[in-house]
Amino acid sequence: MKNLSDFLKKFRVLVKDDSELKKIISESFKSAAGIATETESFEFKNGIISLKSEKFSPSQKNAVFLRKKEILLEIEKRSGKNFKDIRF
């Protein structure tokens, strides 16, 4: 019989810590919507990415709104984490 820790090892490799996940999210914004973001311009909790609205221009907010699905799919593809929504 295998230990539970053996089973969970493969999940530990996906994303090591929050700073790496923030980097992945930032890169996903760049590739999916063409928006360069800093890792300090958003937070994530309970499957929701909260963007700090003072860090984004109105045109960037519009681009995020229009490409929300693509951004979320890109993040899931790169990190293995499933986020439900992006909010300002």
C-alpha positions in Angstrom: 0.0 0.0 0.0 1.3 3.4 -0.9 1.4 6.4 1.5 -0.7 9.4 0.9 2.5 11.5 0.7 3.6 9.5 -2.4 0.3 10.3 -4.1 0.6 14.0 -3.3 4.1 14.5 -4.5 3.0 15.1 -8.0 0.8 18.1 -6.9 3.7 19.6 -5.0 5.6 20.1 -8.2 2.9 22.1 -10.0 3.3 25.4 -8.1 5.8 25.7 -5.3 4.8 29.0 -3.7 2.8 32.2 -4.0 5.6 34.2 -5.6 5.9 31.7 -8.4 2.1 31.7 -8.9 2.1 35.5 -9.1 4.8 35.3 -11.7 2.7 32.8 -13.7 -0.4 35.0 -13.4 1.6 38.1 -14.6 2.9 36.2 -17.6 -0.5 34.9 -18.4 -1.9 38.5 -18.5 0.9 39.4 -20.9 0.4 36.5 -23.3 -3.4 36.4 -23.3 -4.3 40.1 -23.1 -1.1 41.9 -23.9 -1.0 43.7 -20.5 2.2 43.9 -18.6 1.5 43.7 -14.9 3.6 43.8 -11.8 3.2 41.0 -9.2 2.2 43.7 -6.7 -0.8 44.8 -8.8 -3.0 41.9 -7.9 -3.9 39.4 -5.1 -5.5 36.0 -5.2 -7.7 34.3 -2.6 -10.3 31.6 -2.7 -10.1 31.2 -6.5 -10.5 34.9 -7.3 -7.9 37.2 -8.6 -8.4 40.8 -7.3 -6.7 43.5 -9.4 -5.8 46.8 -7.7 -7.7 49.2 -9.9 -5.3 52.1 -9.4 -2.6 50.1 -11.2 -4.6 49.7 -14.4 -5.8 52.2 -17.0 -9.4 52.2 -18.2 -8.2 50.6 -21.5 -6.4 47.9 -19.7 -9.4 47.2 -17.5 -11.5 46.8 -20.7 -9.0 44.4 -22.2 -9.0 42.3 -19.0 -12.8 42.2 -19.1 -13.0 41.3 -22.8 -10.3 38.5 -22.5 -11.2 37.2 -19.0 -11.8 33.7 -20.2 -8.6 33.5 -22.1 -6.6 34.8 -19.2 -8.2 32.3 -16.8 -7.6 29.4 -19.2 -3.9 30.5 -19.7 -3.4 30.6 -15.9 -4.9 27.2 -15.4 -2.8 25.8 -18.3 0.4 27.2 -16.9 -0.1 26.6 -13.1 -2.7 23.8 -12.8 -4.8 26.0 -10.5 -8.4 26.8 -11.4 -9.4 30.5 -10.7 -13.1 31.4 -11.0 -13.0 35.1 -11.6 -11.0 38.3 -12.1 -12.3 41.3 -10.2 -11.3 44.9 -9.8 
